[in-house]
Structures are given as structure tokens and as C-alpha cells.
Amino acid sequence: MGIFADIQNRIKNSGVLIFCTLLSLYFIFHGISGERGLLKLLYLRNEISEAQQIADMYHKEKSKLEEKVKLLSSSSLDLDLLDERARVVLNMVGSEEFVILDTEENK
């Protein structure tokens, strides 16, 4: 009986230690894989970097389009660009001109 009583006393005394250990493991687990954990943080950083790349791509495309619009404005009209756009939009060419179709879309 002395051995069992000694074990019971140690378990009672270490109950707080076991509780604190389990509580710590709980917070560590949720700190890593929880809704606001480390894995979610890494995932969101990746999403932000991808969204930033897409935003940069659209910003560059917008800048190119703004430059084309500026060239077509009445203050600085580029006749070659105007002629090119009119041919593309109207799908017309001159009677003595040859058309070479490009398989890739011009960007």
C-alpha cells in the first residue's frame, strides 16, 4: 500500500503540471494551425504576393493603354497609329495592299 499511496500523491501533486502542459499544447497547436495561426499567415502572405503581381500586371497594361489613348488624342495625333486602329476596327484594307495575318495576338 505504501507504493500505491506514493504514486497517488505524485499524481495529485503533478495534476497542475499535467493541466498546464495540456493547456500549453492546446495553445501551441492552435497557434500553428488555427484560424489565425502561423500556417494561415504564410498562406495569406502568398495570396498577397500573387495579388500584388496581378495588380502590377494590370497597372502595366493600363499604362500601355493610356499611352495609346494619349497618342490618339487631338493634341498629339499619331497618324500611323490612327490608320492602324481604323484598319483593325473596320477590318478594311486598300485595294493594292497585301495583308499578312499574324497568328499571335499583338500585346
C-alpha atoms as a printed R data frame, in Angstrom:
    type eleno elety resid chain resno       x      y        z
1   ATOM     1    CA   MET     A     1   0.000  0.000    0.000
2   ATOM     2    CA   GLY     A     2   2.874  2.373    0.504
3   ATOM     3    CA   ILE     A     3   3.816  2.303   -3.132
4   ATOM     4    CA   PHE     A     4   0.252  2.993   -4.330
5   ATOM     5    CA   ALA     A     5  -0.150  5.855   -1.859
6   ATOM     6    CA   ASP     A     6   3.134  7.333   -3.027
7   ATOM     7    CA   ILE     A     7   2.006  7.139   -6.679
8   ATOM     8    CA   GLN     A     8  -1.358  8.731   -5.824
9   ATOM     9    CA   ASN     A     9   0.393 11.609   -4.041
10  ATOM    10    CA   ARG     A    10   2.698 12.189   -7.012
11  ATOM    11    CA   ILE     A    11  -0.263 12.198   -9.432
12  ATOM    12    CA   LYS     A    12  -2.183 14.647   -7.232
13  ATOM    13    CA   ASN     A    13   0.859 16.893   -6.963
14  ATOM    14    CA   SER     A    14   1.563 16.731  -10.684
15  ATOM    15    CA   GLY     A    15  -2.066 17.357  -11.713
16  ATOM    16    CA   VAL     A    16  -1.373 21.070  -12.075
17  ATOM    17    CA   LEU     A    17   1.723 20.293  -14.134
18  ATOM    18    CA   ILE     A    18  -0.255 17.963  -16.423
19  ATOM    19    CA   PHE     A    19  -3.016 20.564  -16.793
20  ATOM    20    CA   CYS     A    20  -0.504 23.307  -17.686
21  ATOM    21    CA   THR     A    21   1.244 21.003  -20.165
22  ATOM    22    CA   LEU     A    22  -2.023 20.113  -21.909
23  ATOM    23    CA   LEU     A    23  -3.084 23.751  -21.953
24  ATOM    24    CA   SER     A    24   0.260 24.751  -23.472
25  ATOM    25    CA   LEU     A    25  -0.037 22.047  -26.135
26  ATOM    26    CA   TYR     A    26  -3.533 23.276  -26.961
27  ATOM    27    CA   PHE     A    27  -2.348 26.870  -27.499
28  ATOM    28    CA   ILE     A    28   0.712 25.773  -29.461
29  ATOM    29    CA   PHE     A    29  -1.419 23.635  -31.783
30  ATOM    30    CA   HIS     A    30  -3.893 26.445  -32.446
31  ATOM    31    CA   GLY     A    31  -1.076 28.978  -32.733
32  ATOM    32    CA   ILE     A    32   0.368 26.969  -35.597
33  ATOM    33    CA   SER     A    33  -2.651 25.577  -37.427
34  ATOM    34    CA   GLY     A    34  -5.572 27.629  -36.150
35  ATOM    35    CA   GLU     A    35  -7.673 30.198  -37.972
36  ATOM    36    CA   ARG     A    36  -5.168 32.926  -37.091
37  ATOM    37    CA   GLY     A    37  -2.142 30.667  -36.828
38  ATOM    38    CA   LEU     A    38   1.253 30.574  -38.452
39  ATOM    39    CA   LEU     A    39   0.166 28.419  -41.410
40  ATOM    40    CA   LYS     A    40  -2.695 30.804  -42.188
41  ATOM    41    CA   LEU     A    41  -0.262 33.742  -42.027
42  ATOM    42    CA   LEU     A    42   2.035 32.091  -44.560
43  ATOM    43    CA   TYR     A    43  -0.925 31.277  -46.813
44  ATOM    44    CA   LEU     A    44  -2.187 34.865  -46.701
45  ATOM    45    CA   ARG     A    45   1.277 36.281  -47.436
46  ATOM    46    CA   ASN     A    46   1.432 34.058  -50.511
47  ATOM    47    CA   GLU     A    47  -2.031 35.240  -51.603
48  ATOM    48    CA   ILE     A    48  -0.994 38.866  -51.121
49  ATOM    49    CA   SER     A    49   2.153 38.440  -53.225
50  ATOM    50    CA   GLU     A    50   0.157 36.784  -56.032
51  ATOM    51    CA   ALA     A    51  -2.452 39.548  -55.910
52  ATOM    52    CA   GLN     A    52   0.328 42.159  -55.997
53  ATOM    53    CA   GLN     A    53   1.820 40.548  -59.103
54  ATOM    54    CA   ILE     A    54  -1.574 40.569  -60.812
55  ATOM    55    CA   ALA     A    55  -2.111 44.201  -59.817
56  ATOM    56    CA   ASP     A    56   1.312 45.129  -61.242
57  ATOM    57    CA   MET     A    57   0.491 43.331  -64.490
58  ATOM    58    CA   TYR     A    58  -2.809 45.250  -64.821
59  ATOM    59    CA   HIS     A    59  -1.069 48.507  -63.940
60  ATOM    60    CA   LYS     A    60   1.443 47.970  -66.770
61  ATOM    61    CA   GLU     A    61  -1.364 47.120  -69.186
62  ATOM    62    CA   LYS     A    62  -3.251 50.225  -68.112
63  ATOM    63    CA   SER     A    63  -0.174 52.369  -68.662
64  ATOM    64    CA   LYS     A    64   0.228 50.979  -72.186
65  ATOM    65    CA   LEU     A    65  -3.415 51.689  -72.977
66  ATOM    66    CA   GLU     A    66  -3.160 55.205  -71.561
67  ATOM    67    CA   GLU     A    67  -0.141 55.820  -73.778
68  ATOM    68    CA   LYS     A    68  -2.088 54.660  -76.847
69  ATOM    69    CA   VAL     A    69  -5.018 56.888  -75.914
70  ATOM    70    CA   LYS     A    70  -2.657 59.811  -75.477
71  ATOM    71    CA   LEU     A    71  -1.267 59.204  -78.969
72  ATOM    72    CA   LEU     A    72  -4.791 59.194  -80.395
73  ATOM    73    CA   SER     A    73  -5.804 62.440  -78.691
74  ATOM    74    CA   SER     A    74  -6.330 65.510  -80.839
75  ATOM    75    CA   SER     A    75  -3.386 67.395  -79.347
76  ATOM    76    CA   SER     A    76  -0.802 64.786  -80.383
77  ATOM    77    CA   LEU     A    77  -2.367 62.690  -83.121
78  ATOM    78    CA   ASP     A    78  -0.153 59.918  -84.490
79  ATOM    79    CA   LEU     A    79  -1.485 59.239  -87.982
80  ATOM    80    CA   ASP     A    80   0.141 55.825  -88.303
81  ATOM    81    CA   LEU     A    81  -1.468 54.616  -85.098
82  ATOM    82    CA   LEU     A    82  -4.795 56.091  -86.181
83  ATOM    83    CA   ASP     A    83  -4.540 54.304  -89.527
84  ATOM    84    CA   GLU     A    84  -3.633 51.024  -87.829
85  ATOM    85    CA   ARG     A    85  -6.535 51.211  -85.377
86  ATOM    86    CA   ALA     A    86  -9.013 52.146  -88.117
87  ATOM    87    CA   ARG     A    87  -7.948 49.138  -90.191
88  ATOM    88    CA   VAL     A    88  -8.267 46.786  -87.204
89  ATOM    89    CA   VAL     A    89 -11.637 48.119  -86.098
90  ATOM    90    CA   LEU     A    90 -13.176 48.441  -89.564
91  ATOM    91    CA   ASN     A    91 -11.478 45.287  -90.923
92  ATOM    92    CA   MET     A    92 -10.632 47.014  -94.218
93  ATOM    93    CA   VAL     A    93  -7.529 47.359  -96.392
94  ATOM    94    CA   GLY     A    94  -6.711 49.191  -99.585
95  ATOM    95    CA   SER     A    95  -7.221 47.543 -102.966
96  ATOM    96    CA   GLU     A    96  -3.472 47.398 -103.705
97  ATOM    97    CA   GLU     A    97  -2.374 46.304 -100.226
98  ATOM    98    CA   PHE     A    98  -1.436 42.852  -99.014
99  ATOM    99    CA   VAL     A    99  -2.482 41.548  -95.604
100 ATOM   100    CA   ILE     A   100  -0.175 39.305  -93.614
101 ATOM   101    CA   LEU     A   101  -2.037 37.706  -90.729
102 ATOM   102    CA   ASP     A   102  -0.147 37.178  -87.523
103 ATOM   103    CA   THR     A   103  -1.030 34.012  -85.618
104 ATOM   104    CA   GLU     A   104  -0.203 35.591  -82.267
105 ATOM   105    CA   GLU     A   105  -2.097 38.485  -80.802
106 ATOM   106    CA   ASN     A   106  -0.038 41.677  -80.558
107 ATOM   107    CA   LYS     A   107   0.468 42.816  -76.995
